[in-house]
């Protein structure tokens, strides 16, 4: 079987091969198809991966008003998450 891919997908496959994780383009396509098959076998549709109510909430969050984070936000977060006594 020979397949033709749109240019953007062909470039994606080439980038995946270039990472060294896959020996060739065939391996990339096989893994993608196996993942698709697993989802189908488990009855998972594309819509179920991200339910419409979640999509709506995400869109609202992205499009809603935003305020900048304080400059030390991530430092504060690290301090709260770090176990006491750890550096």
Secondary structure in CASP SS format (residue, H / E / C, confidence):
PFRMAT SS
TARGET T0000
AUTHOR 0000-0000-0000
METHOD secondary structure of the structure
MODEL  1
X C 1.00
X C 1.00
X C 1.00
X C 1.00
X C 1.00
X C 1.00
X H 1.00
X H 1.00
X H 1.00
X H 1.00
X H 1.00
X H 1.00
X H 1.00
X H 1.00
X H 1.00
X H 1.00
X H 1.00
X H 1.00
X C 1.00
X C 1.00
X C 1.00
X C 1.00
X C 1.00
X C 1.00
X H 1.00
X H 1.00
X H 1.00
X H 1.00
X H 1.00
X H 1.00
X H 1.00
X H 1.00
X H 1.00
X H 1.00
X H 1.00
X H 1.00
X H 1.00
X H 1.00
X H 1.00
X H 1.00
X H 1.00
X C 1.00
X C 1.00
X C 1.00
X C 1.00
X H 1.00
X H 1.00
X H 1.00
X H 1.00
X C 1.00
X C 1.00
X H 1.00
X H 1.00
X H 1.00
X H 1.00
X H 1.00
X H 1.00
X H 1.00
X H 1.00
X H 1.00
X H 1.00
X H 1.00
X H 1.00
X C 1.00
X C 1.00
X C 1.00
X C 1.00
X C 1.00
X C 1.00
X C 1.00
X C 1.00
X C 1.00
X H 1.00
X H 1.00
X H 1.00
X H 1.00
X H 1.00
X H 1.00
X H 1.00
X H 1.00
X H 1.00
X C 1.00
X C 1.00
X C 1.00
X C 1.00
X C 1.00
X C 1.00
END
